[in-house]
Every structure is written in C-alpha cells, then in structure tokens.
C-alpha cells in the first residue's frame, strides 16, 4: 500500500441521493499516478457533444498528497 492511501474511494450520486465507498484494487494503485489518474481511470467517459452543464455529467474531486 502506498503511504497515505487508504485504498478506498467515495462515490456520491446526487440523483439517487446515495453515497457508498469502494475498495480501490491494488493493481490500480500501482498503475495510476495520484488521485487524478485514479479518477480518470474510474470515471465514465463524457461525450464531447454534451453541454458542460448537462446534469448527468460526472464531477470528481481528488486529494493528491
């Protein structure tokens, strides 16, 4: 395990009004550099044809230590 990593990710769905935590696979921690890489790998792809203000677009926050 990388220092300061807890191996978990918090997901929040505002539409469903639901929050849950997920374990991050150890292989992903070794493959991606920091929170930005992990977010990019786990985020759904956004269509470039959508408006940036489309309500279904995901938003991600990550803490890089």
C-alpha positions as CSV (number, residue, x, y, z in Angstrom):
1,X,0.0,0.0,0.0
2,X,1.3,3.5,-0.9
3,X,1.9,5.7,2.1
4,X,-1.2,7.9,3.0
5,X,-3.5,5.8,0.8
6,X,-6.5,4.1,2.4
7,X,-7.3,2.0,-0.6
8,X,-10.9,3.3,-0.8
9,X,-12.9,5.7,-3.0
10,X,-16.1,7.5,-2.0
11,X,-18.8,7.7,-4.6
12,X,-21.8,10.1,-4.3
13,X,-24.7,10.0,-6.7
14,X,-26.7,13.2,-6.2
15,X,-29.5,12.0,-8.5
16,X,-30.1,8.8,-6.3
17,X,-29.1,10.7,-3.1
18,X,-26.8,7.8,-2.3
19,X,-23.2,7.6,-1.1
20,X,-21.0,4.5,-0.8
21,X,-17.4,3.6,-0.5
22,X,-15.5,1.2,-2.9
23,X,-12.2,-0.6,-2.5
24,X,-9.6,0.5,-5.0
25,X,-7.8,-2.6,-6.5
26,X,-4.1,-2.7,-5.6
27,X,-3.3,-3.1,-9.3
28,X,-5.0,0.3,-10.0
29,X,-2.9,2.0,-7.2
30,X,0.3,0.8,-8.8
31,X,-0.8,1.7,-12.4
32,X,-2.0,5.2,-11.9
33,X,-0.2,8.2,-10.5
34,X,-2.1,10.0,-7.8
35,X,-5.7,10.9,-7.4
36,X,-6.0,12.4,-10.9
37,X,-5.0,9.2,-12.6
38,X,-7.3,7.1,-10.4
39,X,-10.2,9.5,-11.1
40,X,-9.6,9.4,-14.9
41,X,-9.5,5.6,-14.9
42,X,-12.7,5.2,-13.0
43,X,-14.8,8.0,-14.4
44,X,-17.4,7.4,-17.1
45,X,-16.4,8.9,-20.4
46,X,-18.1,12.2,-21.2
47,X,-19.4,12.8,-24.7
48,X,-17.9,16.0,-26.2
49,X,-21.3,16.6,-27.8
50,X,-22.9,17.3,-24.5
51,X,-23.1,20.7,-22.9
52,X,-20.7,21.1,-20.0
53,X,-23.8,21.9,-17.9
54,X,-25.6,18.7,-18.7
55,X,-26.9,17.3,-15.3
56,X,-25.7,13.8,-15.9
57,X,-22.0,14.8,-16.3
58,X,-19.8,13.5,-13.5
59,X,-17.7,15.6,-11.3
60,X,-14.7,14.3,-9.4
61,X,-12.6,15.7,-6.6
62,X,-9.3,14.1,-5.6
63,X,-6.7,14.8,-2.9
64,X,-3.1,14.4,-4.1
65,X,-0.7,14.2,-1.3
